[in-house]
Amino acid sequence: MSVQVQVTSIDRQKMQFNVEAIDGSRVILKRAFNFKTETKKHIESVINKELKTFNKPSYGGIEIVFMCPVGVFS
């Protein structure tokens, strides 16, 4: 079973997005990350870079889910 990483909100003023990592029914991480450009590709890149610990076979990889709109044209 993979770790589900949910992007719960984006603060455009602070250039940050909030993430919750969920393993089964357990929240294992809640954290804000900074971004430079508000695109899904860039945000996924930041998540993969920062949460590479969870992207290992012992955790089953990660699944990124956007719970809020990203960018103007997303």
N, C-alpha and C positions, 0 to 999 in steps of 0.2 A: 504494500500500500504506500502510495506516495504522500509527501507532505504537500498540503494545499496552501499556497501563499496567496492571500487575498489583499488586493490593493483596495483599502476601505475608503480613503478620501485623499483629495489633492488640495494642498494649500498653495495657490498660485502666488500669493503675496510673499510667502517665505520660500517659495520654490522647493517645497517638500511634499512627499507623499507618505501616507501611513500604511503600514503593512502588518498583517497578522498571519503567522504561520501556524497551521493547524495540522496535528498528527492524529488522525482518528477523530476523537471528540475532545481532544486536549489542545488548548492554545499553548504553544511552546515558545512563541516570540511575538511581542508587540513592539514595533519600533518605527520611527520616522527616518526616511532617507532623503537626501538632497538630490535634485535633478537639474540638468542644464537645459534640456529641451523637453517639452511636454509631448512626447510621442510614445506610443506603445513599445516600439522597438528600443528606444533609449531606456525606458523604465524597466523593461524586461532585462536589458543588459546590466543595469545597476543591480537588480535583484539577483541575477545569476552570479555576478561578481561578489556581492556581499554575502550571499547565502550559499556559497559553494559547499559548505559543510553538509547541508541538507540534500545536496544533489549527488549523493553517493549511494551505492547499492544498499548499505545498511539502513538508510531511510527510504529507499525506493524511488529516489529522484524527487523533483518538485513539479507541481502543476500551478501555473500562475493564472489567477482569476481576477478580472477587473470588476469591482463592485460599483464603480463610478465612471462617468464619462471621462475620456482622455483626449486632450487637444480640441481644437476648434472643429476639425473635419472628421473626427473619429466616430 
